[in-house]
Amino acid sequence: MALFTARPTRLDQLTATFVADHTNSTIERVAGALTWAADERVLSVLALAWWISCRNKGVVTRRRSDHILLTTVAATIVPHLIKKLVSQERPDRLTVYGHLHGVPFSGHKYNAFPSGHALHAGALASAATTLAPPQRNSVWAAVSLLAATRVVLLAHWMSDVAAGFAIGVVLERLMRFVTGYGGAQCENNASDRPKRPKARSN
């Protein structure tokens, strides 16, 4: 049994009511398909596959793949630990209109806090801060959309998603101390490009 019980805020309730009243089966199907992109199992397989493919690459690429894999594993474990301590009923269990409009049932009834999908999204958004602006902004837009699907599906309250996203950001920053990812000096010194041989002096 969980040690703590979380309660939705007034804003949470208003947002869930708005979604339940205005969604439809098409919106829910699209959101349901999109949300799989932030599923822990999908991300874990992708992170592992990328890590394996990077074993013969340069130092920087290997460090990045190490960081993404370890952060993905940590982001998979952390929400399960928190959910053992905190109980909160999902909004999809508290609506009738929502189900009439196509809202599905998601996960365990009392596992609303925090959103694991949003936690992964936050970790990815934080890791993307080292990318060039066009790539970074694309990642931020994608993960924001994925996190929003959890609210549209009424799988989580809005505060669950916000909390999960914030936890993911903090977790990714802490993982940098383990992997060395994001260090400007290290990234500049450890180039993936082969070094040119020095010219011999006569």
Secondary structure, 3 states (H helix, E strand, C coil): CCCEECCCCHHHHHHHHHHHHHCCHHHHHHHHHHHHHHCHHHHHHHHHHHHHHCCCCCHHHHHHHHHHHHHHHHHHHHHHHHHHHEEECCHHHCCCHHHHCCCCCCCCCCECCCCHHHHHHHHHHHHHHHCCHHHHHHHHHHHHHHHHHHHHCCCCCHHHHHHHHHHHHHHHHHHHHHHCCCCHHHHHHCCCCCCCCCCCCC
